[in-house]
Amino acid sequence: MITIIKKGTPRDEIKRRLDKIISKKTSSNILKYAGKLKTVIDPVEYQKQMRDEWQ
């Protein structure tokens, strides 16, 4: 989304436009998924194995 702010626009109007843009982008909260993935392998060890494959 593009917002054009012209010279002389009041600060209240600028803040209102920016708040409108920011509120649309932060609609999803990824923290609700934290700790939900159950694995039998250690994630750090898996990451090391994946990195080693490229060498």
N, CA, C, O and CB atoms as a CASP TS submission, in Angstrom:
PFRMAT TS
TARGET T0000
AUTHOR 0000-0000-0000
METHOD Language model
MODEL 1
PARENT N/A
ATOM      1  N   MET     1       0.827  -1.164   0.000  1.00  0.00           N
ATOM      2  CA  MET     1       0.000   0.000   0.000  1.00  0.00           C
ATOM      3  C   MET     1       0.883   1.242   0.000  1.00  0.00           C
ATOM      4  O   MET     1       1.879   1.304   0.721  1.00  0.00           O
ATOM      5  CB  MET     1      -0.947  -0.010   1.198  1.00  0.00           C
ATOM      6  N   ILE     2       0.526   2.200  -0.785  1.00  0.00           N
ATOM      7  CA  ILE     2       1.282   3.442  -0.887  1.00  0.00           C
ATOM      8  C   ILE     2       0.455   4.570  -0.303  1.00  0.00           C
ATOM      9  O   ILE     2      -0.730   4.712  -0.603  1.00  0.00           O
ATOM     10  CB  ILE     2       1.669   3.746  -2.357  1.00  0.00           C
ATOM     11  N   THR     3       1.099   5.371   0.539  1.00  0.00           N
ATOM     12  CA  THR     3       0.446   6.538   1.104  1.00  0.00           C
ATOM     13  C   THR     3       1.264   7.764   0.722  1.00  0.00           C
ATOM     14  O   THR     3       2.462   7.832   1.000  1.00  0.00           O
ATOM     15  CB  THR     3       0.296   6.413   2.655  1.00  0.00           C
ATOM     16  N   ILE     4       0.626   8.710   0.099  1.00  0.00           N
ATOM     17  CA  ILE     4       1.296   9.934  -0.302  1.00  0.00           C
ATOM     18  C   ILE     4       0.991  11.004   0.733  1.00  0.00           C
ATOM     19  O   ILE     4      -0.165  11.309   1.026  1.00  0.00           O
ATOM     20  CB  ILE     4       0.853  10.383  -1.725  1.00  0.00           C
ATOM     21  N   ILE     5       2.064  11.563   1.277  1.00  0.00           N
ATOM     22  CA  ILE     5       1.929  12.625   2.267  1.00  0.00           C
ATOM     23  C   ILE     5       2.549  13.872   1.663  1.00  0.00           C
ATOM     24  O   ILE     5       3.749  13.913   1.392  1.00  0.00           O
ATOM     25  CB  ILE     5       2.610  12.243   3.638  1.00  0.00           C
ATOM     26  N   LYS     6       1.742  14.867   1.460  1.00  0.00           N
ATOM     27  CA  LYS     6       2.222  16.102   0.850  1.00  0.00           C
ATOM     28  C   LYS     6       2.713  17.074   1.913  1.00  0.00           C
ATOM     29  O   LYS     6       2.343  16.995   3.085  1.00  0.00           O
ATOM     30  CB  LYS     6       1.118  16.750   0.010  1.00  0.00           C
ATOM     31  N   LYS     7       3.556  17.987   1.463  1.00  0.00           N
ATOM     32  CA  LYS     7       4.092  19.012   2.346  1.00  0.00           C
ATOM     33  C   LYS     7       2.946  19.839   2.918  1.00  0.00           C
ATOM     34  O   LYS     7       2.048  20.264   2.191  1.00  0.00           O
ATOM     35  CB  LYS     7       5.101  19.915   1.595  1.00  0.00           C
ATOM     36  N   GLY     8       2.989  20.056   4.201  1.00  0.00           N
ATOM     37  CA  GLY     8       1.951  20.844   4.848  1.00  0.00           C
ATOM     38  C   GLY     8       0.838  20.017   5.459  1.00  0.00           C
ATOM     39  O   GLY     8      -0.086  20.575   6.051  1.00  0.00           O
ATOM     40  N   THR     9       0.903  18.690   5.330  1.00  0.00           N
ATOM     41  CA  THR     9      -0.110  17.821   5.926  1.00  0.00           C
ATOM     42  C   THR     9       0.046  17.864   7.448  1.00  0.00           C
ATOM     43  O   THR     9       1.159  17.726   7.954  1.00  0.00           O
ATOM     44  CB  THR     9       0.017  16.351   5.389  1.00  0.00           C
ATOM     45  N   PRO    10      -1.036  18.051   8.171  1.00  0.00           N
ATOM     46  CA  PRO    10      -0.947  18.110   9.642  1.00  0.00           C
ATOM     47  C   PRO    10      -0.426  16.799  10.238  1.00  0.00           C
ATOM     48  O   PRO    10      -0.641  15.722   9.683  1.00  0.00           O
ATOM     49  CB  PRO    10      -2.322  18.437  10.243  1.00  0.00           C
ATOM     50  N   ARG    11       0.249  16.911  11.359  1.00  0.00           N
ATOM     51  CA  ARG    11       0.831  15.731  12.019  1.00  0.00           C
ATOM     52  C   ARG    11      -0.240  14.703  12.402  1.00  0.00           C
ATOM     53  O   ARG    11       0.000  13.498  12.331  1.00  0.00           O
ATOM     54  CB  ARG    11       1.608  16.157  13.272  1.00  0.00           C
ATOM     55  N   ASP    12      -1.397  15.175  12.799  1.00  0.00           N
ATOM     56  CA  ASP    12      -2.474  14.251  13.175  1.00  0.00           C
ATOM     57  C   ASP    12      -2.887  13.388  11.986  1.00  0.00           C
ATOM     58  O   ASP    12      -3.123  12.189  12.137  1.00  0.00           O
ATOM     59  CB  ASP    12      -3.690  15.028  13.712  1.00  0.00           C
ATOM     60  N   GLU    13      -2.974  13.991  10.820  1.00  0.00           N
ATOM     61  CA  GLU    13      -3.350  13.255   9.607  1.00  0.00           C
ATOM     62  C   GLU    13      -2.266  12.242   9.229  1.00  0.00           C
ATOM     63  O   GLU    13      -2.576  11.120   8.830  1.00  0.00           O
ATOM     64  CB  GLU    13      -3.595  14.232   8.436  1.00  0.00           C
ATOM     65  N   ILE    14      -1.004  12.638   9.354  1.00  0.00           N
ATOM     66  CA  ILE    14       0.107  11.722   9.051  1.00  0.00           C
ATOM     67  C   ILE    14       0.061  10.525   9.996  1.00  0.00           C
ATOM     68  O   ILE    14       0.186   9.379   9.564  1.00  0.00           O
ATOM     69  CB  ILE    14       1.479  12.451   9.168  1.00  0.00           C
ATOM     70  N   LYS    15      -0.119  10.799  11.284  1.00  0.00           N
ATOM     71  CA  LYS    15      -0.180   9.711  12.272  1.00  0.00           C
ATOM     72  C   LYS    15      -1.350   8.782  11.995  1.00  0.00           C
ATOM     73  O   LYS    15      -1.207   7.564  12.107  1.00  0.00           O
ATOM     74  CB  LYS    15      -0.292  10.279  13.691  1.00  0.00           C
ATOM     75  N   ARG    16      -2.495   9.325  11.638  1.00  0.00           N
ATOM     76  CA  ARG    16      -3.673   8.515  11.346  1.00  0.00           C
ATOM     77  C   ARG    16      -3.422   7.607  10.137  1.00  0.00           C
ATOM     78  O   ARG    16      -3.804   6.437  10.146  1.00  0.00           O
ATOM     79  CB  ARG    16      -4.895   9.418  11.092  1.00  0.00           C
ATOM     80  N   ARG    17      -2.785   8.146   9.111  1.00  0.00           N
ATOM     81  CA  ARG    17      -2.483   7.333   7.919  1.00  0.00           C
ATOM     82  C   ARG    17      -1.482   6.225   8.229  1.00  0.00           C
ATOM     83  O   ARG    17      -1.642   5.089   7.783  1.00  0.00           O
ATOM     84  CB  ARG    17      -1.936   8.220   6.795  1.00  0.00           C
ATOM     85  N   LEU    18      -0.448   6.566   8.997  1.00  0.00           N
ATOM     86  CA  LEU    18       0.548   5.553   9.349  1.00  0.00           C
ATOM     87  C   LEU    18      -0.037   4.468  10.242  1.00  0.00           C
ATOM     88  O   LEU    18       0.272   3.290  10.063  1.00  0.00           O
ATOM     89  CB  LEU    18       1.734   6.203  10.040  1.00  0.00           C
ATOM     90  N   ASP    19      -0.867   4.844  11.191  1.00  0.00           N
ATOM     91  CA  ASP    19      -1.516   3.850  12.054  1.00  0.00           C
ATOM     92  C   ASP    19      -2.394   2.913  11.240  1.00  0.00           C
ATOM     93  O   ASP    19      -2.476   1.721  11.536  1.00  0.00           O
ATOM     94  CB  ASP    19      -2.353   4.541  13.137  1.00  0.00           C
ATOM     95  N   LYS    20      -3.040   3.438  10.231  1.00  0.00           N
ATOM     96  CA  LYS    20      -3.897   2.620   9.371  1.00  0.00           C
ATOM     97  C   LYS    20      -3.069   1.569   8.629  1.00  0.00           C
ATOM     98  O   LYS    20      -3.493   0.421   8.495  1.00  0.00           O
ATOM     99  CB  LYS    20      -4.659   3.509   8.364  1.00  0.00           C
ATOM    100  N   ILE    21      -1.898   1.962   8.152  1.00  0.00           N
ATOM    101  CA  ILE    21      -1.025   1.027   7.429  1.00  0.00           C
ATOM    102  C   ILE    21      -0.451  -0.016   8.385  1.00  0.00           C
ATOM    103  O   ILE    21      -0.462  -1.209   8.083  1.00  0.00           O
ATOM    104  CB  ILE    21       0.121   1.788   6.719  1.00  0.00           C
ATOM    105  N   ILE    22       0.045   0.426   9.525  1.00  0.00           N
ATOM    106  CA  ILE    22       0.681  -0.472  10.482  1.00  0.00           C
ATOM    107  C   ILE    22      -0.312  -1.496  11.022  1.00  0.00           C
ATOM    108  O   ILE    22       0.052  -2.656  11.214  1.00  0.00           O
ATOM    109  CB  ILE    22       1.291   0.325  11.633  1.00  0.00           C
ATOM    110  N   SER    23      -1.537  -1.099  11.267  1.00  0.00           N
ATOM    111  CA  SER    23      -2.521  -2.028  11.819  1.00  0.00           C
ATOM    112  C   SER    23      -2.848  -3.148  10.838  1.00  0.00           C
ATOM    113  O   SER    23      -3.206  -4.243  11.272  1.00  0.00           O
ATOM    114  CB  SER    23      -3.794  -1.282  12.198  1.00  0.00           C
ATOM    115  N   LYS    24      -2.739  -2.917   9.546  1.00  0.00           N
ATOM    116  CA  LYS    24      -3.007  -3.959   8.560  1.00  0.00           C
ATOM    117  C   LYS    24      -1.875  -4.980   8.502  1.00  0.00           C
ATOM    118  O   LYS    24      -2.119  -6.163   8.262  1.00  0.00           O
ATOM    119  CB  LYS    24      -3.220  -3.338   7.184  1.00  0.00           C
ATOM    120  N   LYS    25      -0.650  -4.538   8.717  1.00  0.00           N
ATOM    121  CA  LYS    25       0.498  -5.433   8.607  1.00  0.00           C
ATOM    122  C   LYS    25       0.658  -6.342   9.818  1.00  0.00           C
ATOM    123  O   LYS    25       1.194  -7.441   9.680  1.00  0.00           O
ATOM    124  CB  LYS    25       1.753  -4.629   8.414  1.00  0.00           C
ATOM    125  N   THR    26       0.222  -5.930  10.974  1.00  0.00           N
ATOM    126  CA  THR    26       0.436  -6.707  12.188  1.00  0.00           C
ATOM    127  C   THR    26      -0.813  -7.487  12.596  1.00  0.00           C
ATOM    128  O   THR    26      -1.100  -7.638  13.783  1.00  0.00           O
ATOM    129  CB  THR    26       0.865  -5.792  13.321  1.00  0.00           C
ATOM    130  N   SER    27      -1.542  -7.973  11.615  1.00  0.00           N
ATOM    131  CA  SER    27      -2.781  -8.666  11.930  1.00  0.00           C
ATOM    132  C   SER    27      -2.559 -10.091  12.441  1.00  0.00           C
ATOM    133  O   SER    27      -3.433 -10.632  13.117  1.00  0.00           O
ATOM    134  CB  SER    27      -3.660  -8.697  10.716  1.00  0.00           C
ATOM    135  N   SER    28      -1.419 -10.712  12.138  1.00  0.00           N
ATOM    136  CA  SER    28      -1.189 -12.077  12.601  1.00  0.00           C
ATOM    137  C   SER    28      -0.176 -12.083  13.739  1.00  0.00           C
ATOM    138  O   SER    28       0.799 -11.332  13.719  1.00  0.00           O
ATOM    139  CB  SER    28      -0.702 -12.970  11.443  1.00  0.00           C
ATOM    140  N   ASN    29      -0.410 -12.916  14.708  1.00  0.00           N
ATOM    141  CA  ASN    29       0.478 -13.037  15.845  1.00  0.00           C
ATOM    142  C   ASN    29       1.123 -14.409  15.803  1.00  0.00           C
ATOM    143  O   ASN    29       0.459 -15.414  16.056  1.00  0.00           O
ATOM    144  CB  ASN    29      -0.278 -12.812  17.179  1.00  0.00           C
ATOM    145  N   ILE    30       2.417 -14.466  15.484  1.00  0.00           N
ATOM    146  CA  ILE    30       3.094 -15.759  15.357  1.00  0.00           C
ATOM    147  C   ILE    30       3.465 -16.361  16.705  1.00  0.00           C
ATOM    148  O   ILE    30       3.810 -17.541  16.780  1.00  0.00           O
ATOM    149  CB  ILE    30       4.337 -15.608  14.514  1.00  0.00           C
ATOM    150  N   LEU    31       3.399 -15.569  17.767  1.00  0.00           N
ATOM    151  CA  LEU    31       3.740 -16.105  19.082  1.00  0.00           C
ATOM    152  C   LEU    31       2.763 -17.174  19.552  1.00  0.00           C
ATOM    153  O   LEU    31       3.097 -17.965  20.433  1.00  0.00           O
ATOM    154  CB  LEU    31       3.788 -14.989  20.092  1.00  0.00           C
ATOM    155  N   LYS    32       1.568 -17.212  18.983  1.00  0.00           N
ATOM    156  CA  LYS    32       0.616 -18.241  19.403  1.00  0.00           C
ATOM    157  C   LYS    32       1.064 -19.637  18.960  1.00  0.00           C
ATOM    158  O   LYS    32       0.540 -20.634  19.455  1.00  0.00           O
ATOM    159  CB  LYS    32      -0.776 -17.935  18.838  1.00  0.00           C
ATOM    160  N   TYR    33       2.024 -19.720  18.036  1.00  0.00           N
ATOM    161  CA  TYR    33       2.534 -21.008  17.560  1.00  0.00           C
ATOM    162  C   TYR    33       3.803 -21.441  18.298  1.00  0.00           C
ATOM    163  O   TYR    33       4.293 -22.546  18.066  1.00  0.00           O
ATOM    164  CB  TYR    33       2.810 -20.934  16.068  1.00  0.00           C
ATOM    165  N   ALA    34       4.336 -20.612  19.166  1.00  0.00           N
ATOM    166  CA  ALA    34       5.574 -20.925  19.880  1.00  0.00           C
ATOM    167  C   ALA    34       5.394 -22.147  20.769  1.00  0.00           C
ATOM    168  O   ALA    34       4.463 -22.207  21.571  1.00  0.00           O
ATOM    169  CB  ALA    34       6.029 -19.726  20.720  1.00  0.00           C
ATOM    170  N   GLY    35       6.286 -23.118  20.624  1.00  0.00           N
ATOM    171  CA  GLY    35       6.260 -24.309  21.457  1.00  0.00           C
ATOM    172  C   GLY    35       5.240 -25.351  21.039  1.00  0.00           C
ATOM    173  O   GLY    35       5.037 -26.318  21.774  1.00  0.00           O
ATOM    174  N   LYS    36       4.600 -25.204  19.914  1.00  0.00           N
ATOM    175  CA  LYS    36       3.551 -26.133  19.486  1.00  0.00           C
ATOM    176  C   LYS    36       4.092 -27.326  18.711  1.00  0.00           C
ATOM    177  O   LYS    36       3.444 -28.370  18.654  1.00  0.00           O
ATOM    178  CB  LYS    36       2.541 -25.407  18.639  1.00  0.00           C
ATOM    179  N   LEU    37       5.270 -27.184  18.115  1.00  0.00           N
ATOM    180  CA  LEU    37       5.835 -28.238  17.292  1.00  0.00           C
ATOM    181  C   LEU    37       6.519 -29.280  18.173  1.00  0.00           C
ATOM    182  O   LEU    37       7.461 -28.963  18.899  1.00  0.00           O
ATOM    183  CB  LEU    37       6.827 -27.654  16.271  1.00  0.00           C
ATOM    184  N   LYS    38       6.049 -30.509  18.108  1.00  0.00           N
ATOM    185  CA  LYS    38       6.633 -31.598  18.887  1.00  0.00           C
ATOM    186  C   LYS    38       7.530 -32.421  17.960  1.00  0.00           C
ATOM    187  O   LYS    38       7.086 -32.887  16.911  1.00  0.00           O
ATOM    188  CB  LYS    38       5.518 -32.494  19.541  1.00  0.00           C
ATOM    189  N   THR    39       8.791 -32.595  18.353  1.00  0.00           N
ATOM    190  CA  THR    39       9.739 -33.354  17.545  1.00  0.00           C
ATOM    191  C   THR    39      10.459 -34.374  18.407  1.00  0.00           C
ATOM    192  O   THR    39      10.531 -34.241  19.629  1.00  0.00           O
ATOM    193  CB  THR    39      10.749 -32.419  16.865  1.00  0.00           C
ATOM    194  N   VAL    40      10.990 -35.390  17.751  1.00  0.00           N
ATOM    195  CA  VAL    40      11.778 -36.391  18.456  1.00  0.00           C
ATOM    196  C   VAL    40      13.270 -36.134  18.269  1.00  0.00           C
ATOM    197  O   VAL    40      14.098 -36.797  18.894  1.00  0.00           O
ATOM    198  CB  VAL    40      11.416 -37.797  17.969  1.00  0.00           C
ATOM    199  N   ILE    41      13.617 -35.169  17.408  1.00  0.00           N
ATOM    200  CA  ILE    41      15.016 -34.832  17.194  1.00  0.00           C
ATOM    201  C   ILE    41      15.300 -33.461  17.785  1.00  0.00           C
ATOM    202  O   ILE    41      14.395 -32.647  17.967  1.00  0.00           O
ATOM    203  CB  ILE    41      15.371 -34.864  15.690  1.00  0.00           C
ATOM    204  N   ASP    42      16.561 -33.222  18.079  1.00  0.00           N
ATOM    205  CA  ASP    42      16.986 -31.923  18.606  1.00  0.00           C
ATOM    206  C   ASP    42      17.073 -30.928  17.442  1.00  0.00           C
ATOM    207  O   ASP    42      17.797 -31.186  16.480  1.00  0.00           O
ATOM    208  CB  ASP    42      18.367 -32.038  19.355  1.00  0.00           C
ATOM    209  N   PRO    43      16.372 -29.823  17.502  1.00  0.00           N
ATOM    210  CA  PRO    43      16.383 -28.872  16.395  1.00  0.00           C
ATOM    211  C   PRO    43      17.769 -28.328  16.056  1.00  0.00           C
ATOM    212  O   PRO    43      18.067 -28.090  14.885  1.00  0.00           O
ATOM    213  CB  PRO    43      15.477 -27.734  16.714  1.00  0.00           C
ATOM    214  N   VAL    44      18.611 -28.131  17.056  1.00  0.00           N
ATOM    215  CA  VAL    44      19.953 -27.608  16.805  1.00  0.00           C
ATOM    216  C   VAL    44      20.791 -28.647  16.055  1.00  0.00           C
ATOM    217  O   VAL    44      21.514 -28.300  15.122  1.00  0.00           O
ATOM    218  CB  VAL    44      20.642 -27.214  18.136  1.00  0.00           C
ATOM    219  N   GLU    45      20.697 -29.915  16.457  1.00  0.00           N
ATOM    220  CA  GLU    45      21.427 -30.982  15.769  1.00  0.00           C
ATOM    221  C   GLU    45      20.937 -31.125  14.328  1.00  0.00           C
ATOM    222  O   GLU    45      21.739 -31.330  13.416  1.00  0.00           O
ATOM    223  CB  GLU    45      21.268 -32.320  16.522  1.00  0.00           C
ATOM    224  N   TYR    46      19.648 -31.019  14.127  1.00  0.00           N
ATOM    225  CA  TYR    46      19.085 -31.104  12.777  1.00  0.00           C
ATOM    226  C   TYR    46      19.615 -29.959  11.911  1.00  0.00           C
ATOM    227  O   TYR    46      19.956 -30.171  10.747  1.00  0.00           O
ATOM    228  CB  TYR    46      17.535 -31.070  12.828  1.00  0.00           C
ATOM    229  N   GLN    47      19.686 -28.766  12.462  1.00  0.00           N
ATOM    230  CA  GLN    47      20.193 -27.616  11.719  1.00  0.00           C
ATOM    231  C   GLN    47      21.664 -27.830  11.343  1.00  0.00           C
ATOM    232  O   GLN    47      22.070 -27.505  10.228  1.00  0.00           O
ATOM    233  CB  GLN    47      20.030 -26.320  12.550  1.00  0.00           C
ATOM    234  N   LYS    48      22.447 -28.364  12.250  1.00  0.00           N
ATOM    235  CA  LYS    48      23.853 -28.639  11.965  1.00  0.00           C
ATOM    236  C   LYS    48      23.989 -29.667  10.848  1.00  0.00           C
ATOM    237  O   LYS    48      24.854 -29.531   9.983  1.00  0.00           O
ATOM    238  CB  LYS    48      24.571 -29.131  13.227  1.00  0.00           C
ATOM    239  N   GLN    49      23.132 -30.702  10.859  1.00  0.00           N
ATOM    240  CA  GLN    49      23.179 -31.717   9.811  1.00  0.00           C
ATOM    241  C   GLN    49      22.829 -31.108   8.455  1.00  0.00           C
ATOM    242  O   GLN    49      23.460 -31.430   7.448  1.00  0.00           O
ATOM    243  CB  GLN    49      22.221 -32.873  10.139  1.00  0.00           C
ATOM    244  N   MET    50      21.847 -30.249   8.426  1.00  0.00           N
ATOM    245  CA  MET    50      21.440 -29.629   7.166  1.00  0.00           C
ATOM    246  C   MET    50      22.532 -28.721   6.620  1.00  0.00           C
ATOM    247  O   MET    50      22.740 -28.649   5.409  1.00  0.00           O
ATOM    248  CB  MET    50      20.150 -28.836   7.356  1.00  0.00           C
ATOM    249  N   ARG    51      23.223 -28.035   7.510  1.00  0.00           N
ATOM    250  CA  ARG    51      24.324 -27.158   7.079  1.00  0.00           C
ATOM    251  C   ARG    51      25.501 -27.977   6.573  1.00  0.00           C
ATOM    252  O   ARG    51      26.160 -27.588   5.609  1.00  0.00           O
ATOM    253  CB  ARG    51      24.778 -26.245   8.234  1.00  0.00           C
ATOM    254  N   ASP    52      25.771 -29.113   7.217  1.00  0.00           N
ATOM    255  CA  ASP    52      26.877 -29.963   6.806  1.00  0.00           C
ATOM    256  C   ASP    52      26.659 -30.594   5.442  1.00  0.00           C
ATOM    257  O   ASP    52      27.631 -30.910   4.756  1.00  0.00           O
ATOM    258  CB  ASP    52      27.098 -31.036   7.824  1.00  0.00           C
ATOM    259  N   GLU    53      25.428 -30.786   5.033  1.00  0.00           N
ATOM    260  CA  GLU    53      25.137 -31.380   3.722  1.00  0.00           C
ATOM    261  C   GLU    53      25.615 -30.501   2.573  1.00  0.00           C
ATOM    262  O   GLU    53      25.907 -31.011   1.491  1.00  0.00           O
ATOM    263  CB  GLU    53      23.645 -31.632   3.582  1.00  0.00           C
ATOM    264  N   TRP    54      25.699 -29.213   2.784  1.00  0.00           N
ATOM    265  CA  TRP    54      26.093 -28.297   1.710  1.00  0.00           C
ATOM    266  C   TRP    54      27.602 -28.272   1.505  1.00  0.00           C
ATOM    267  O   TRP    54      28.074 -27.769   0.486  1.00  0.00           O
ATOM    268  CB  TRP    54      25.595 -26.892   2.011  1.00  0.00           C
ATOM    269  N   GLN    55      28.346 -28.792   2.428  1.00  0.00           N
ATOM    270  CA  GLN    55      29.806 -28.733   2.297  1.00  0.00           C
ATOM    271  C   GLN    55      30.358 -29.870   1.500  1.00  0.00           C
ATOM    272  O   GLN    55      31.570 -29.955   1.305  1.00  0.00           O
ATOM    273  CB  GLN    55      30.450 -28.722   3.639  1.00  0.00           C
TER
END
